[in-house]
Amino acid sequence: MTRMNTQKRPADGLAIRYAESDAVGDETVLLLNPWPESLFAWDTIWTRLAQTARLLAIDLPGGPKAGPSCCPLGPWACSCCA
C-alpha cells in the first residue's frame, strides 16, 4: 500500500507542498489540486493510482497550504499582483 506522504520544496520564494509516489512503469501522472482544495483531494484514490503509474501531486500557489501569496485567490483577483 502506497500512502500519500507530503514534502515541501522552495520555488520562487514559496514553499510548495507536493507528494510523490514510487515509480511504477514508464508513466507519470501529474495531479493538480482542484481549487479551493489541497493535494489531499487525491488521497482517496492515491493508493489505487500508484499501482499503475508514478504520481506527482502539487499544491498550486494560491491554494490552501501552498504558502504565502499576495492574493489568496490568485493574481487575476487582486490589483496588488498586476
C-alpha positions in Angstrom: 0.0 0.0 0.0 1.4 3.4 -1.0 0.4 6.2 1.3 0.5 9.9 0.3 3.5 11.5 2.1 3.9 15.2 1.6 7.1 17.3 1.4 7.9 20.9 0.7 10.3 22.4 -1.8 11.2 26.1 -2.2 10.3 27.7 -5.5 10.5 31.4 -6.2 10.2 32.3 -2.5 7.3 29.9 -1.9 7.3 26.6 -0.1 5.4 24.4 -2.5 3.9 21.3 -0.9 3.9 18.1 -3.0 3.5 14.3 -2.8 5.3 11.8 -5.0 4.8 8.0 -5.2 7.4 5.4 -6.2 7.8 4.9 -10.0 5.7 2.1 -11.5 6.2 1.6 -15.2 7.0 4.4 -17.6 4.0 6.7 -17.0 3.9 9.7 -14.7 0.6 11.3 -13.7 0.6 14.9 -12.6 -2.3 15.6 -10.2 -3.1 19.3 -9.6 -5.3 20.3 -6.7 -8.8 21.4 -7.6 -9.4 24.9 -6.3 -10.1 25.5 -3.4 -8.9 22.1 -2.2 -5.4 20.9 -1.4 -3.5 17.9 -2.9 -5.3 15.8 -0.3 -8.3 15.8 -2.7 -6.4 12.9 -4.3 -5.9 10.9 -1.1 -8.9 8.5 -1.6 -7.6 7.3 -5.0 -3.9 7.7 -4.4 -3.2 4.1 -3.5 -5.1 2.7 -6.5 -3.5 5.1 -9.0 0.0 4.5 -7.5 -0.3 0.8 -8.6 -0.3 1.9 -12.2 2.0 4.9 -12.6 4.3 7.3 -10.8 2.2 10.0 -9.2 3.2 13.6 -8.5 0.6 15.8 -6.8 1.3 19.6 -6.3 -0.5 22.2 -4.2 -0.7 25.1 -6.7 0.3 28.6 -5.4 -2.7 30.5 -4.1 -4.4 27.3 -2.9 -4.8 26.1 0.7 -1.5 25.4 2.5 0.5 26.3 -0.6 2.5 29.0 1.1 2.3 32.8 1.2 0.9 34.7 -1.7 0.0 38.3 -2.1 -3.5 37.2 -3.3 -5.1 34.1 -1.9 -7.5 34.0 -4.9 -4.6 34.3 -7.4 -3.1 37.3 -9.3 -6.2 37.7 -11.5 -8.3 38.6 -8.5 -6.1 41.3 -6.9 -4.6 44.5 -8.1 -1.5 44.1 -5.9 -0.2 41.4 -8.3 -0.8 43.3 -11.5 
